[in-house]
Every structure is written in C-alpha cells, then in structure tokens.
C-alpha cells in the first residue's frame, strides 16, 4: 500500500496544481477569484463543498490518529492540505502512517 499511497500523493499534487497554474495564467491570483471559480455553478459548488467537508473530516482524523499512534509533525499534512492539495495530503499521511506503523512494530 505504501507505493499506492505514494503514487496517489504525487498525482494529488500534480493534478490540482496543473489546473491551478492554468487558472493563474488567466490572471487570477487572488483567493477570492479562486473561490468564485469553485462556487461558479451548482456542479462546481457541489464538488467544492464535498472537498471542504471531506478534507475537514480527514484532517481531524489525521490529528487524532497521529496522536494515537505517536506520529510527529502532523501539522505538515494540514499545511499540505491548504497549500498543495487535499488530494496530496491525505495519501501522503496514509503513506507516512504505514511507514510509522511498520517501524514501531519492529
């Protein structure tokens, strides 16, 4: 699973940023213009709300799980959620969680 999570983390970083760069190339550089695009129509709004709720739930779980199993630096995954992409942060956390569990099992 570590390799699957690694591939998903890379795709989760590259995919969203491919479109973010296209968006910025159109002259959209403010957070307000980005959020206006996310909520531009009912379909994009549905995806936007879906991601916000899902990312919130998974970020709460990541903090709880990291404390439960003794992982350090959980804040990094929260930062990655907001500055790279949730699609990168979630599989990256799962990858690092698997590595941590393997290391602590001996």
VEXDREN-2710 file (C-alpha; in Angstrom, 1 decimal):
% VEXDREN-2710
k/r/px/py/pz
1/UNK/0.0/0.0/0.0
2/UNK/2.9/2.4/0.6
3/UNK/3.6/2.5/-3.2
4/UNK/-0.1/3.1/-4.0
5/UNK/-0.2/6.0/-1.4
6/UNK/3.0/7.4/-2.9
7/UNK/1.6/7.4/-6.4
8/UNK/-1.7/8.9/-5.3
9/UNK/0.2/11.6/-3.3
10/UNK/2.2/12.6/-6.4
11/UNK/-0.9/12.6/-8.6
12/UNK/-2.8/14.5/-5.9
13/UNK/-0.1/17.2/-6.0
14/UNK/0.5/17.4/-9.8
15/UNK/-3.1/17.1/-10.9
16/UNK/-4.6/20.1/-8.9
17/UNK/-1.6/22.3/-9.5
18/UNK/-1.7/21.7/-13.2
19/UNK/-5.2/23.4/-13.2
20/UNK/-4.1/25.9/-10.6
21/UNK/-1.3/27.1/-12.8
22/UNK/-3.8/27.4/-15.7
23/UNK/-6.1/29.4/-13.6
24/UNK/-3.3/31.8/-12.5
25/UNK/-2.1/32.1/-16.1
26/UNK/-5.5/33.7/-16.9
27/UNK/-4.7/36.5/-14.4
28/UNK/-6.5/35.0/-11.4
29/UNK/-4.1/35.4/-8.5
30/UNK/-6.4/36.1/-5.5
31/UNK/-8.0/33.7/-3.2
32/UNK/-11.3/35.4/-3.8
33/UNK/-11.1/34.8/-7.5
34/UNK/-10.3/31.1/-6.9
35/UNK/-13.2/30.7/-4.5
36/UNK/-15.5/32.4/-7.0
37/UNK/-14.4/29.9/-9.6
38/UNK/-15.0/27.0/-7.2
39/UNK/-18.6/28.2/-6.5
40/UNK/-19.3/29.3/-10.0
41/UNK/-22.2/26.9/-10.7
42/UNK/-24.1/24.1/-8.9
43/UNK/-21.8/21.4/-10.2
44/UNK/-18.5/23.1/-9.1
45/UNK/-20.2/24.1/-5.8
46/UNK/-21.1/20.5/-5.1
47/UNK/-17.5/19.4/-5.6
48/UNK/-16.3/22.4/-3.5
49/UNK/-18.5/21.6/-0.5
50/UNK/-17.7/17.9/-0.9
51/UNK/-13.9/18.6/-0.7
52/UNK/-14.2/21.1/2.2
53/UNK/-16.3/18.7/4.3
54/UNK/-14.2/15.6/3.4
55/UNK/-10.9/17.5/4.0
56/UNK/-12.1/18.7/7.3
57/UNK/-13.1/15.2/8.5
58/UNK/-9.9/13.7/7.3
59/UNK/-7.7/16.4/8.8
60/UNK/-9.4/15.9/12.1
61/UNK/-8.8/12.1/11.8
62/UNK/-5.2/12.7/10.9
63/UNK/-4.6/14.8/14.0
64/UNK/-6.4/12.2/16.2
65/UNK/-4.6/9.2/14.6
66/UNK/-1.2/10.8/14.7
67/UNK/-1.6/11.4/18.5
68/UNK/-3.0/7.9/19.0
69/UNK/0.0/6.1/17.3
70/UNK/2.7/8.7/18.3
71/UNK/3.4/10.2/14.9
72/UNK/5.1/13.6/15.0
73/UNK/4.8/16.6/12.7
74/UNK/1.1/16.1/11.9
75/UNK/0.9/19.8/11.2
76/UNK/2.8/19.3/8.0
77/UNK/-0.2/17.4/6.5
78/UNK/-2.6/20.2/7.4
79/UNK/-0.3/22.7/5.7
80/UNK/-0.1/20.5/2.6
81/UNK/-3.9/20.3/2.6
82/UNK/-4.1/24.1/2.2
83/UNK/-1.0/24.9/0.2
84/UNK/-0.6/21.9/-2.1
85/UNK/-3.9/19.9/-2.2
86/UNK/-6.1/17.7/0.0
87/UNK/-5.6/15.1/-2.7
88/UNK/-1.9/15.1/-1.9
89/UNK/-2.1/15.5/1.9
90/UNK/-4.4/12.5/2.6
91/UNK/-2.5/9.8/0.7
92/UNK/0.8/11.3/2.0
93/UNK/-0.4/11.0/5.6
94/UNK/-1.5/7.4/4.9
95/UNK/1.9/6.6/3.4
96/UNK/3.7/8.0/6.4
97/UNK/1.3/6.4/8.8
98/UNK/2.0/3.0/7.2
99/UNK/5.8/3.6/7.5
100/UNK/5.4/4.7/11.1
101/UNK/3.4/1.6/12.0
102/UNK/5.9/-0.7/10.3
103/UNK/8.8/1.0/12.1
104/UNK/7.1/0.7/15.5
105/UNK/6.1/-2.9/15.1
106/UNK/9.8/-3.8/14.7
END
